[in-house]
Structures are given as structure tokens and as C-alpha cells.
Amino acid sequence: MSETFEEPSIVKETNAYIKPEMVVKNFAKTYPTPPMDTYQKFIQASGKFFGCFGTFCCFCKNPYETVDQGEVGLVQTFGALSRTIEPGTSYVNTWSEQLTRVNIKVNTRELPPQSCFTRDNLSVAITSVVYYNIVDPQKAIFSISHIHQAISERTQNTLRDVIGNRTLQDVVEKREEIAELIEHVIAKTAAEWGVNIELILIKDLTLPPSVQDSFAKAAEARRIGEAKDY
């Protein structure tokens, strides 16, 4: 558990770290690439030549690739990003270009139960769910490896830090507040990776049997006390 984590004050804003210019509506774009040498020009020309046969002949690879709705295609020419393409069918040189499809739909990931220790040194297992989507495919693919795994690990680490600064009573009673705090903390890092955090949910809390008994006894005592007041 981190000793340096400090809870930031939350001013509830919608997607505070996602600036308007980051929300791309038209993903189709070309990028400058290094000039090709003679060998690269030969490979590209050969790809175009044999690609013509691929359009009609099953023995050659078809140069036309389909990007589905909800995806964006990143095309690399000799390893350098040269253009992004939107849903539909596009020409991709089979010898010199490589297509990577990026899912920009909202992803839902249920994280496995995390065993966390509260500030009062009690153990609790928490199951959480994170909803997120990629808003900048270029950053999501080229700025970090395994973006989905990175989002999961960042969420899990933040969850442990936040729980470590709360009492068990807080964790039980203030799920939504804690989920909002986790969302607030990871949103900045996620934005740097081209990802928008839509929502964090704390789905389930599992307490040790001894703690469950204590809560049950406390609840029973409250009910008895309220009954005596009448």
C-alpha cells in the first residue's frame, strides 16, 4: 500500500481531462513519412503490381481491407504511421503497409476481486468494473503497450491506494464517493494514453466473517435501541 497517496479534492466535472480537441469525430488523416529509398520504392511498386492480381486471384492477397463500424484503422508504411482510415473498405499495400484495427467502442472490464487493507487495518475484497473507450487511437497504440491491461492495472493500484486511506465504515457506506475518486485519479493518466474513463463502479464488497458478524451485531443493537425509543 502506498504511503504517499493523497486524496485529491473532487470537483465533479464531466471528463475533465478529455479536452474538446481530443474528441475526434473524423479519424481519417494522413501523416508525414520519411522519404523512401530505392529499395522501399521497389517494394511498394511490387506491392501495387501484385495487389492488382490479388483483387481477382485467390492465390494473391487482396489489398482491400475492411474496417468495421466502431473501429479505426491505423496504417503503417514501412513501420511509420502514414494514415488513419475510418470504417469501410480501403486499399492497403500488401507488401509495404500494415493495418492495425483499433476498437473505439466503450469497453467494459470487470476486475477480479482485490484484497485491500483499510486505514484501520481491516481486510476487504473489492470487485470493481471500469468502463472506458479509446478517443485517440494513435496514442493508445503507440504510447503504451497493452493498453487494456494498463487500464486494468492502473485501476487496481488506485483502488488499493484509495481504500488504504479510508476506514472500513467509509468503504461500506460510501461506495459511490470512492468510485468517483478512483475515476478522478486515473482519468488524467488515461487521457495521456488516449483513453477516456467513462465510469468506475464498485460492484461487490466481501468482508471477513468476523467483520460481518460485528456489523450484524451492530445493526441488531441499533434496531433494539430504536425499538426501545418507541
trRosetta pair geometry for C-beta under 8 A, 3 or more apart (Angstrom, degrees):
i j d omega theta_ij theta_ji phi_ij phi_ji
1 116 8.0 98 -93 -155 112 76
1 117 6.2 -90 -50 56 143 106
1 160 6.0 -137 -108 154 75 102
1 161 6.8 145 -159 -102 73 50
1 164 4.2 145 -159 -108 129 154
2 5 4.4 89 96 -25 120 105
2 160 7.8 109 4 106 88 98
2 161 4.9 -5 37 -110 117 105
2 164 7.2 150 48 63 65 153
5 161 4.0 159 -89 -173 169 118
5 162 7.5 -111 152 -66 144 44
5 164 7.1 92 55 71 136 117
5 165 6.4 -122 100 -42 110 129
7 162 7.0 86 -98 -127 100 78
7 165 5.8 -172 -39 113 110 154
7 181 6.2 -26 -148 -157 104 135
8 181 7.8 160 54 -150 76 87
8 184 6.5 -136 71 128 117 127
8 185 7.0 155 19 -87 114 80
10 180 6.1 72 -158 131 162 111
10 181 6.1 -105 -58 -95 133 69
10 184 5.3 -121 -114 -65 102 165
11 16 7.8 100 84 -92 89 150
12 180 7.1 -35 -103 -169 102 135
13 16 4.0 85 81 -78 121 101
15 18 4.0 -37 169 38 112 116
15 187 7.4 -168 -137 -160 48 131
15 196 5.9 -8 -128 -152 120 110
15 197 7.9 168 -110 59 75 65
16 184 7.8 24 30 -134 131 79
16 187 6.7 81 52 119 87 147
17 187 4.7 155 20 136 130 99
17 188 4.9 -165 -103 -97 151 52
17 190 7.5 113 89 66 140 83
17 191 3.9 -135 134 -27 114 153
18 22 5.3 -126 -164 76 70 133
18 23 6.5 70 160 -55 111 94
18 135 6.4 71 -140 35 122 168
18 187 7.8 -88 -26 -179 86 105
18 191 5.7 -149 -75 -114 62 114
18 196 5.0 23 -79 -109 146 105
19 22 4.8 99 59 -5 74 105
19 23 7.9 -146 96 -8 45 82
20 23 6.1 -57 -158 27 40 107
22 135 5.6 61 145 124 94 129
22 136 6.1 -64 -163 -51 89 115
22 191 7.1 -11 -163 -160 171 97
22 194 7.8 -165 -166 -131 110 61
23 135 5.8 -57 -106 -162 54 127
24 27 5.6 88 131 -86 127 69
24 135 6.6 141 18 174 85 74
24 136 6.9 108 -7 -94 123 63
26 29 7.9 118 121 -50 84 88
26 86 7.4 -57 -159 -67 61 138
27 72 4.6 -93 157 -127 164 127
27 84 5.1 -95 154 131 90 128
27 85 7.7 22 107 103 102 11
27 86 5.4 137 59 -83 100 86
27 104 8.0 -145 -68 -43 149 160
27 137 7.0 47 -149 10 130 127
28 83 7.7 1 -164 178 63 100
28 84 6.3 -155 -122 93 26 81
28 85 6.2 30 -111 -126 81 39
28 86 5.1 -57 -54 -19 95 105
29 83 6.5 -176 93 -151 47 65
29 84 5.0 24 44 38 84 103
30 82 6.8 -21 -153 159 76 64
30 83 4.5 -23 -107 -100 64 98
31 80 7.8 -141 101 149 119 93
31 81 5.2 28 50 112 154 90
31 82 5.8 -149 56 -148 90 21
31 83 6.4 -162 12 -74 78 43
33 77 5.7 -6 -130 66 164 122
33 78 7.8 112 -178 50 130 101
33 80 4.8 133 -135 103 97 134
33 81 7.9 -158 -88 82 97 41
33 82 5.0 -13 -54 -103 134 90
34 80 6.3 156 12 -36 91 167
36 40 3.8 -130 -162 96 101 125
36 41 5.0 132 120 -57 125 76
36 44 6.8 -27 -152 -9 166 138
36 78 7.3 142 -110 -5 97 152
37 40 5.2 93 50 13 66 103
37 41 7.1 -125 101 -6 33 92
38 41 5.7 -56 -149 36 30 112
38 42 6.5 33 152 -22 64 104
39 42 5.6 -54 -153 32 32 113
39 43 6.5 31 151 -18 66 104
40 43 5.6 -51 -147 36 35 111
40 44 6.2 34 154 -18 66 106
40 78 5.7 -17 -134 -74 123 151
40 96 6.9 93 -168 -129 79 125
41 44 5.8 -54 -146 38 31 110
41 45 6.2 30 155 -18 65 107
42 45 5.9 -56 -146 38 28 109
42 46 6.2 29 154 -20 64 107
43 46 5.7 -56 -147 37 29 112
43 47 6.4 34 153 -23 63 105
43 78 8.0 106 82 -81 140 106
43 95 5.2 -156 173 138 83 119
43 96 5.2 125 120 -77 104 101
44 47 5.6 -53 -151 33 32 115
44 48 6.6 32 152 -18 64 102
44 77 7.9 24 -98 -161 119 110
44 93 6.1 -14 -144 -170 72 161
44 95 6.9 -171 -100 84 28 109
44 96 4.4 -7 -92 -24 73 160
45 48 5.7 -52 -152 34 34 111
45 49 6.4 35 151 -21 66 105
46 49 5.5 -53 -147 35 34 113
46 50 6.2 16 162 -3 69 108
46 95 5.6 27 90 -2 93 176
47 50 6.4 -60 -138 47 26 96
47 51 5.7 37 157 -32 62 113
47 63 7.5 114 164 -105 89 126
47 93 4.1 66 130 -177 140 98
47 94 5.3 -179 -153 55 97 64
47 95 3.0 -138 -78 28 105 106
47 96 5.1 -122 -6 0 156 90
47 97 7.5 133 162 10 161 85
48 51 5.5 -55 -143 32 25 120
48 52 7.1 37 155 -30 58 94
48 93 6.4 -40 -62 -120 68 104
49 52 6.2 -51 -171 15 31 110
49 53 7.9 18 142 -6 60 99
50 53 5.6 -48 -161 34 51 111
50 54 6.4 58 141 -27 71 102
50 60 5.5 -153 171 -151 90 133
50 61 8.0 47 130 43 107 80
50 94 7.0 -91 93 62 104 125
50 95 7.2 90 48 -40 121 120
51 54 5.1 -49 -147 32 41 119
51 55 7.0 55 153 -32 64 90
51 60 7.5 -167 -107 148 23 123
51 61 7.7 -41 -109 86 66 79
51 62 8.0 69 -155 -168 73 28
51 63 3.6 27 -153 -42 116 139
51 91 7.7 77 167 -161 146 101
51 93 6.5 -91 -54 -132 148 55
51 94 5.5 162 -87 6 96 108
51 95 7.9 -114 -45 -5 102 93
52 55 6.0 -41 -165 12 34 115
52 56 8.0 -6 153 12 58 100
53 56 6.6 -81 -163 52 40 86
53 57 4.7 -20 167 25 84 128
53 59 7.9 -39 143 72 116 86
53 60 4.4 77 103 23 101 160
54 57 6.4 -67 -98 58 25 82
54 60 3.8 -111 -79 117 73 99
54 61 4.9 -21 -128 84 139 38
54 62 4.7 -177 152 -89 102 32
54 63 5.5 112 78 -20 134 78
54 94 6.5 103 -25 -24 167 152
55 62 6.3 94 -95 -134 38 79
55 63 6.9 -38 -62 29 83 92
55 64 7.1 68 -109 -9 85 112
57 60 4.9 55 83 21 108 100
60 94 8.0 154 169 55 87 168
61 94 4.6 144 88 -138 124 149
63 91 5.5 20 132 -154 107 76
63 92 5.9 -165 -176 65 72 54
63 93 6.4 -1 -144 -107 120 26
63 94 5.2 -106 -97 -33 82 98
64 89 5.2 20 176 179 109 108
64 90 7.1 164 -150 81 66 24
64 91 5.9 -40 -96 -95 67 55
64 92 7.5 130 -116 20 19 77
65 73 7.1 133 110 -131 124 153
65 89 7.1 164 82 -149 33 61
65 90 6.0 -27 63 64 82 76
65 91 7.9 110 18 -139 79 10
65 92 4.7 9 1 8 124 129
65 99 5.1 -178 124 2 172 171
66 88 7.3 -108 -142 139 66 22
66 89 5.1 -29 -94 -93 73 75
67 71 5.1 -142 -178 96 88 113
67 72 7.0 23 -177 -148 140 16
67 73 4.2 -107 -85 -38 138 114
67 85 5.9 162 -7 105 151 101
67 86 6.8 180 89 135 138 24
67 87 5.1 -130 104 -114 91 42
67 88 6.3 3 53 42 90 44
67 89 7.9 180 18 -82 69 27
67 90 6.8 12 -3 9 110 112
67 99 7.9 -130 -72 -178 100 129
67 101 6.0 175 -126 -116 85 102
68 71 4.9 71 63 12 74 124
68 87 6.1 -29 136 -129 19 104
68 101 7.5 48 25 -159 87 139
69 87 4.7 42 -86 -127 49 161
70 87 7.5 61 17 -76 41 131
70 103 6.5 4 140 -149 93 72
70 104 6.3 -161 -178 58 53 75
70 105 4.3 5 -164 -50 116 111
71 87 6.4 109 58 -85 77 87
71 101 4.9 -8 -175 -172 135 100
71 102 6.3 141 -161 70 75 44
71 103 5.7 -41 -101 -96 80 47
71 104 6.6 148 -118 9 24 86
72 84 5.9 -1 171 -175 110 111
72 85 7.3 154 -171 75 63 45
72 86 6.6 -32 -121 -108 74 49
72 101 7.5 148 74 -156 36 55
72 102 4.9 -23 62 61 86 102
72 104 5.6 54 -9 -29 104 127
72 137 4.7 -130 80 -42 133 157
73 84 6.6 151 82 -163 56 57
73 85 4.1 -17 64 60 114 95
73 86 7.6 -107 22 -31 90 9
73 90 6.7 -163 65 39 155 140
73 99 5.3 -23 -165 -161 113 103
73 100 7.0 143 -158 72 58 44
73 101 5.6 -30 -99 -99 72 64
73 102 7.5 175 -89 15 22 80
74 81 6.2 -47 -175 -129 104 103
74 84 5.7 -24 -101 -106 60 80
74 99 7.3 141 73 -157 47 50
74 100 4.5 -18 60 61 100 99
74 101 8.0 -168 20 -77 74 18
74 102 6.2 54 -14 -19 107 117
74 137 5.9 -161 -55 135 114 122
74 138 6.8 143 -112 -91 129 64
74 141 6.1 -127 11 37 166 165
75 81 7.5 106 79 -153 48 58
75 82 5.5 -57 104 61 94 94
75 83 4.9 0 52 62 116 80
75 84 7.2 -174 14 -90 81 27
75 85 6.3 54 -24 -11 115 109
75 90 7.9 -106 -59 118 136 137
75 92 6.1 -150 -122 -119 118 102
75 97 5.4 -6 -172 -171 100 119
75 98 7.2 153 -154 75 53 42
75 99 5.6 -20 -98 -98 73 70
75 100 8.0 -171 -74 22 29 70
76 79 5.6 -11 165 -149 123 12
76 80 6.1 150 -158 67 82 24
76 81 5.5 -48 -99 -87 76 44
76 82 6.5 126 -138 2 25 88
76 97 6.6 154 79 -155 46 63
76 98 4.8 -13 58 56 99 95
76 100 7.3 40 -9 -6 106 107
77 80 5.9 -32 66 64 72 82
77 82 4.0 43 0 -36 112 142
77 93 7.5 52 -117 45 92 126
77 96 5.8 19 -153 141 78 98
77 97 5.2 -28 -96 -97 67 83
78 96 5.9 -29 -50 -168 80 88
79 98 8.0 34 -82 22 40 126
81 84 7.9 5 -176 -54 109 80
81 138 6.6 67 -152 -129 166 105
81 142 7.1 -68 -43 -56 135 151
82 97 7.2 -79 36 -120 137 107
84 137 6.6 130 -129 68 133 132
84 138 7.2 -87 -66 -58 131 99
85 88 7.5 -110 161 59 104 91
85 90 4.6 -53 -164 -29 157 168
85 99 8.0 -39 35 -132 126 110
92 97 4.9 -136 -173 100 80 128
92 98 7.8 68 179 -123 125 6
92 99 5.0 -53 -118 -46 162 118
93 96 4.6 -7 111 49 133 89
93 97 4.2 102 53 7 85 109
94 97 7.5 -26 -55 51 13 83
100 141 6.3 112 120 -141 148 152
102 134 6.1 -95 162 96 113 158
102 137 4.1 135 79 -137 164 116
102 140 6.5 117 -153 81 134 128
102 141 6.2 -96 -88 -53 127 120
103 107 7.2 92 113 -68 123 106
103 134 7.0 110 90 21 56 124
104 133 6.1 61 177 178 56 102
104 134 5.0 -97 -115 71 66 92
104 135 7.4 98 -151 -89 105 32
104 137 6.7 -67 -75 -67 108 103
105 133 6.4 -106 133 -124 21 113
106 131 5.8 6 -180 -175 112 95
106 132 7.1 157 -152 82 68 18
106 133 4.6 -62 -94 -62 53 113
106 198 5.9 8 -136 -20 117 157
107 131 7.2 167 81 -151 50 47
107 132 5.6 -21 56 67 95 72
107 133 6.4 151 5 -88 77 56
107 148 6.9 -113 165 -118 164 107
108 129 6.6 -4 -169 -175 89 108
108 130 7.7 164 -150 84 44 46
108 131 5.6 -12 -100 -102 73 77
109 129 7.0 164 84 -154 44 61
109 130 5.3 -11 60 58 94 90
109 132 7.8 -21 13 25 107 101
109 148 7.0 153 -72 -171 146 97
109 151 7.2 125 33 101 151 115
109 152 5.8 -98 140 -87 149 102
110 127 6.9 7 -177 178 97 101
110 128 7.7 171 -154 95 55 37
110 129 5.0 -27 -102 -101 68 87
110 203 7.0 -2 -137 -10 102 158
111 114 6.9 0 130 -35 118 106
111 127 6.9 175 79 -158 71 56
111 128 5.0 2 44 66 117 82
111 129 7.1 -164 9 -86 78 33
111 130 6.8 50 -30 -4 110 101
111 152 5.9 157 -102 -153 103 91
111 155 6.2 -148 -57 101 151 125
111 156 5.9 -174 -167 -75 145 96
111 159 7.9 -178 93 -13 156 157
112 127 7.3 -64 178 -118 23 84
113 125 4.3 21 174 173 120 107
113 126 6.5 147 -152 67 68 27
113 127 4.8 -44 -87 -70 72 83
113 204 7.5 -56 -98 84 101 110
113 206 6.6 -3 -145 20 140 128
114 125 6.8 161 74 -153 34 58
114 126 5.2 -25 56 59 90 85
114 127 7.8 156 9 -81 71 35
114 128 7.4 -11 8 5 117 106
114 156 5.7 170 -90 -148 139 90
114 159 5.7 103 62 104 161 135
114 160 6.3 -116 162 -67 134 90
115 123 6.1 -11 -169 -165 93 106
115 124 7.7 158 -150 81 50 32
115 125 5.3 -26 -91 -96 63 79
116 123 7.3 147 78 -151 38 56
116 124 5.7 -27 65 66 88 81
116 125 7.6 146 16 -100 74 27
116 126 5.9 -3 10 6 123 116
116 159 6.7 -112 -73 134 142 89
116 160 5.1 -161 -113 -120 103 65
116 163 4.0 39 152 91 146 152
116 164 6.7 -119 -176 -53 100 74
117 121 6.0 -4 -178 -136 112 42
117 122 6.9 148 -153 68 65 28
117 123 5.8 -35 -96 -92 69 61
117 124 7.9 142 -102 20 23 73
117 163 7.4 129 68 119 30 107
117 164 6.1 40 81 -106 75 83
118 121 6.9 -76 72 -3 69 14
118 122 4.9 -6 37 54 114 83
118 123 7.9 -146 2 -71 82 15
118 124 6.3 51 -38 2 105 117
118 163 5.9 -83 -94 165 63 84
118 164 6.9 -172 -138 -115 23 31
118 166 5.9 -70 -146 90 93 67
118 167 5.8 68 164 -156 127 25
118 168 4.6 -158 15 -61 171 69
118 170 7.9 153 -151 51 124 97
118 171 5.9 -108 -99 -19 124 136
119 164 6.5 99 -70 168 64 43
119 165 5.9 36 -68 -161 114 19
119 166 5.9 -173 -9 76 110 16
119 167 5.3 -60 54 -74 108 54
120 167 5.0 44 -13 -134 115 82
120 168 5.9 -80 52 -5 118 94
122 168 4.6 -18 66 -58 139 134
122 208 7.6 -130 -174 18 90 118
122 211 6.1 103 -170 -93 129 139
123 208 5.8 70 71 -37 101 117
124 163 6.9 -139 62 -167 116 136
124 168 6.4 153 -46 -125 130 94
124 171 6.0 152 53 126 171 156
124 205 6.0 -21 -177 -162 116 95
124 206 7.0 148 -169 72 63 51
124 207 5.8 -24 -116 -99 85 65
124 208 8.0 -100 -87 -14 50 77
124 211 7.9 -85 -84 86 85 167
125 205 7.4 137 76 -164 56 44
125 206 4.0 -16 62 59 107 108
126 159 6.3 -156 88 174 137 128
126 163 6.8 -156 -13 -76 149 147
126 171 7.8 -104 -80 -172 126 122
126 202 6.1 -49 -166 -148 111 102
126 204 7.3 163 -154 85 44 57
126 205 5.9 -10 -104 -106 73 67
126 206 7.7 -153 -67 23 33 75
127 202 7.6 112 79 -169 51 57
127 203 4.7 -58 106 67 97 107
127 204 4.1 19 42 48 115 98
127 205 8.0 -135 24 -61 75 31
127 206 7.8 60 -14 -12 97 103
128 155 6.7 -152 101 155 136 119
128 159 6.0 -145 -9 -99 154 145
128 179 7.5 169 -137 -113 111 95
128 182 7.7 -60 -152 110 155 168
128 200 6.5 -6 -178 -174 118 90
128 201 6.4 161 -160 86 67 52
128 202 5.4 -38 -103 -107 86 53
128 203 6.2 167 -112 5 24 88
129 200 7.4 158 83 -158 53 45
129 201 4.5 -4 55 58 99 104
129 203 5.3 76 -16 -46 104 119
130 151 6.5 -168 116 149 150 109
130 152 7.2 -167 35 -99 139 57
130 155 5.1 -99 -59 -96 145 161
130 197 7.0 -59 -167 -143 102 96
130 199 7.6 172 -154 90 43 53
130 200 5.5 -11 -107 -107 74 74
130 201 7.9 -162 -72 25 33 69
131 197 7.6 101 82 -172 59 57
131 198 4.0 -64 112 71 102 115
131 199 4.3 19 43 49 119 89
131 200 7.7 -146 24 -67 74 34
131 201 7.8 50 -12 -7 101 101
132 151 5.9 -134 46 -159 161 152
132 190 6.7 -111 -141 -162 138 145
132 195 5.4 23 170 175 125 110
132 196 6.3 168 -158 86 75 50
132 197 5.0 -36 -101 -110 102 49
132 198 5.7 -167 -91 6 36 85
133 195 7.2 168 88 -154 28 71
133 196 5.5 -12 62 58 77 98
133 198 6.5 54 -1 -39 92 116
134 137 5.8 72 145 -86 128 61
134 140 4.6 -20 -137 -54 121 165
134 147 7.2 51 -91 132 116 157
134 194 5.9 25 -158 126 82 98
134 195 5.7 -45 -102 -101 56 72
134 196 7.8 155 -116 17 8 79
135 194 6.0 -152 65 178 66 68
135 195 6.9 139 15 -124 83 18
135 196 4.8 64 -25 -22 125 110
136 139 4.2 33 110 22 118 114
136 140 6.2 151 87 -20 66 90
136 194 3.1 -114 68 -136 95 106
136 195 7.9 -92 39 -40 82 38
137 140 5.5 -61 -141 40 32 113
137 141 6.1 17 167 -10 70 112
137 194 6.8 -155 -30 156 11 147
138 141 6.5 -69 -149 41 22 99
138 142 5.9 -26 175 23 63 118
138 194 6.9 173 64 -93 57 156
139 142 6.8 -79 -124 55 19 81
139 143 4.6 -5 -166 -2 66 132
139 192 7.4 -152 -178 153 136 40
139 193 5.9 157 140 177 106 30
139 194 3.0 153 73 -40 114 121
140 143 7.2 -5 -61 36 11 99
140 144 7.5 -50 -157 49 36 94
140 147 4.8 13 -171 -94 86 162
140 193 6.0 70 -104 155 59 81
140 194 4.1 -107 -43 80 79 124
140 195 6.1 101 -99 -58 108 87
141 147 7.4 -63 -78 -31 38 129
143 192 7.3 -147 148 144 152 75
143 193 5.8 -162 87 -127 124 59
143 194 6.8 140 26 -7 132 108
144 147 5.8 105 87 -91 107 73
144 150 5.4 5 149 -45 137 168
144 193 5.3 -30 13 -126 137 111
145 150 7.7 130 80 -46 51 121
146 149 4.0 -8 148 34 116 120
146 150 6.0 134 100 -26 76 89
147 150 5.5 -57 -147 35 32 115
147 151 6.5 33 156 -21 66 102
147 193 6.1 152 -135 166 102 126
147 194 8.0 -52 -131 65 143 98
147 195 6.7 160 -180 -59 119 131
148 151 5.9 -49 -150 32 32 110
148 152 6.6 32 152 -17 62 106
149 152 5.7 -56 -151 37 34 113
149 153 6.2 28 156 -16 68 108
150 153 6.0 -57 -143 40 29 106
150 154 6.1 30 158 -19 65 109
150 193 6.8 -177 106 -122 141 163
151 154 5.9 -56 -144 38 28 110
151 155 6.3 29 156 -19 63 108
151 186 7.7 94 -151 169 70 133
151 190 6.4 55 -114 -111 96 108
151 193 7.8 -152 -69 85 88 153
151 195 6.3 -118 -86 150 124 168
152 155 5.9 -60 -152 36 28 110
152 156 6.4 25 154 -17 65 109
153 156 5.7 -54 -145 37 33 111
153 157 6.3 31 158 -18 66 106
154 157 6.0 -55 -146 37 29 109
154 158 6.3 26 157 -15 64 110
154 186 5.2 123 135 -134 113 116
154 189 6.0 -156 -153 96 148 143
154 190 7.2 177 94 -65 156 86
155 158 5.9 -60 -147 40 28 108
155 159 6.2 35 154 -26 64 107
155 182 6.8 62 -150 169 75 120
155 186 5.9 -7 -86 -76 64 167
155 200 7.0 179 -141 -119 116 119
156 159 5.6 -51 -148 30 30 116
156 160 6.7 28 156 -17 63 102
157 160 6.0 -55 -154 34 32 109
157 161 6.5 29 151 -16 65 107
158 161 5.6 -56 -148 38 35 112
158 162 6.1 32 157 -18 70 107
158 182 5.1 126 122 -144 118 84
158 185 4.9 163 -148 96 133 134
158 186 5.3 -112 -16 -55 162 104
159 162 6.0 -58 -144 38 26 107
159 163 6.2 22 160 -14 64 110
159 182 5.8 21 -83 -117 66 138
160 163 6.0 -57 -143 40 27 108
160 164 6.2 32 157 -25 62 111
161 164 5.7 -59 -152 33 27 115
161 165 7.0 14 156 -11 61 107
161 185 8.0 -163 78 171 128 168
162 165 6.2 -69 -160 38 33 104
162 166 6.8 15 151 -10 67 115
162 178 5.9 132 143 -160 130 92
162 181 5.6 141 -134 107 136 122
162 182 5.6 -94 -11 -74 159 86
162 185 7.2 -152 -63 -3 116 152
163 166 5.8 -72 -148 42 37 106
163 171 6.0 44 -136 -101 89 127
163 178 7.4 53 -80 -160 68 137
166 170 4.1 -121 -174 87 106 132
166 171 5.3 128 113 -56 127 82
166 174 7.6 -134 -153 63 142 121
166 178 6.7 -45 -37 -99 165 121
167 170 4.8 102 56 3 75 101
167 171 7.2 -138 98 -6 42 86
168 171 5.4 -52 -148 34 37 114
168 172 6.3 34 155 -18 68 105
168 207 7.7 82 -165 -119 124 116
168 211 6.9 -110 -177 -156 157 136
169 172 6.0 -58 -150 37 29 108
169 173 6.1 2 162 1 66 118
170 173 6.3 -73 -137 50 24 94
170 174 5.2 -31 -175 28 68 122
170 178 7.5 119 142 -62 94 118
171 174 7.2 -58 -99 53 12 80
171 175 7.7 51 176 -82 49 63
171 178 6.7 39 -124 -55 59 161
171 205 6.9 140 142 -125 102 140
172 175 7.8 -29 179 -50 19 88
172 205 6.5 -178 -107 118 66 168
172 207 7.9 6 -87 -64 115 130
172 215 7.5 -177 -129 -114 166 142
174 177 4.1 -34 175 40 104 120
174 178 5.7 110 114 -24 88 93
175 178 5.9 -65 -151 39 27 108
175 179 6.1 26 155 -20 67 109
175 202 4.5 -134 -162 63 101 130
175 205 7.5 -122 -93 -37 116 123
176 179 5.6 -54 -145 36 31 112
176 180 6.4 33 155 -20 65 105
176 202 8.0 -128 -68 28 34 107
177 180 5.8 -54 -151 35 30 112
177 181 6.5 31 151 -20 63 105
178 181 5.6 -53 -150 34 34 114
178 182 6.5 35 152 -19 66 102
178 202 6.4 29 85 -35 112 144
179 182 5.8 -51 -150 35 33 111
179 183 6.4 35 151 -20 64 106
179 200 4.6 -171 -171 102 85 94
179 201 5.9 14 -140 -117 147 24
179 202 5.0 -131 -69 -15 109 91
180 183 5.5 -53 -148 37 33 115
180 184 6.3 37 152 -23 65 105
180 200 7.5 -178 -74 58 24 107
181 184 5.6 -52 -148 33 32 114
181 185 6.4 30 155 -20 64 105
182 185 5.8 -56 -149 34 31 110
182 186 6.4 8 163 -2 67 110
182 200 4.9 -125 89 127 112 167
183 186 6.6 -69 -143 45 24 94
183 187 6.0 40 159 -46 64 107
183 197 5.6 177 -153 130 82 133
183 199 6.9 -38 -104 -148 139 28
183 200 4.3 -156 -65 8 93 116
184 187 6.0 -46 -146 10 24 119
185 188 7.5 -66 176 20 31 100
186 189 5.7 -62 -159 46 54 108
186 190 5.6 55 146 -26 82 111
186 197 6.0 107 97 -69 99 156
186 200 7.7 106 39 -63 127 138
187 190 5.6 -60 -144 40 29 113
187 191 6.2 35 157 -27 66 105
187 196 8.0 14 -146 -153 88 49
187 197 4.8 -112 -99 34 77 126
188 191 5.9 -53 -152 29 28 112
188 192 7.0 28 150 -18 60 102
189 192 5.7 -55 -159 31 37 113
189 193 6.9 24 148 -9 66 107
190 193 5.6 -65 -156 43 38 107
190 195 4.2 -83 180 83 92 103
190 196 7.0 137 128 -96 119 10
190 197 5.1 104 58 -39 164 100
191 194 7.6 57 -172 -68 33 14
191 195 7.0 -109 -76 63 27 56
191 196 7.1 48 -94 -91 74 55
197 200 6.9 -3 175 -42 119 93
202 205 7.0 26 158 -55 115 91
207 211 4.3 -111 170 90 115 120
207 212 4.9 147 89 -59 115 81
207 215 7.1 61 91 -3 169 137
208 211 4.7 87 59 9 82 104
208 212 7.0 -147 94 -8 40 87
209 212 5.5 -54 -145 35 33 114
209 213 6.4 36 156 -21 66 102
210 213 5.8 -52 -153 33 32 112
210 214 6.6 34 149 -20 63 104
211 214 5.5 -50 -150 33 37 114
211 215 6.5 35 152 -17 67 103
212 215 5.8 -55 -149 37 32 109
212 216 6.3 33 152 -20 65 107
213 216 5.6 -55 -147 37 31 112
213 217 6.3 30 156 -18 66 106
214 217 5.9 -55 -148 37 29 109
214 218 6.3 29 154 -19 64 107
215 218 5.6 -54 -146 37 32 112
215 219 6.3 32 155 -19 66 106
216 219 5.8 -54 -148 36 30 110
216 220 6.3 30 153 -19 64 107
217 220 5.6 -54 -146 37 32 112
217 221 6.3 35 153 -21 65 104
218 221 5.7 -52 -148 34 31 113
218 222 6.6 34 152 -20 63 102
219 222 5.7 -52 -152 33 33 112
219 223 6.6 33 151 -19 65 103
220 223 5.7 -53 -150 35 34 111
220 224 6.4 33 153 -18 66 104
221 224 5.7 -54 -148 37 32 111
221 225 6.3 33 153 -19 65 107
222 225 5.6 -56 -148 38 31 112
222 226 6.3 30 155 -18 66 106
223 226 5.8 -54 -147 37 30 109
223 227 6.3 33 153 -22 64 106
224 227 5.6 -54 -148 34 31 113
224 228 6.5 32 153 -21 64 104
225 228 5.8 -53 -151 32 32 111
225 229 6.9 38 151 -27 62 101
226 229 5.7 -49 -157 23 37 116
226 230 7.5 35 150 -22 62 97
227 230 6.2 -54 -164 24 39 108
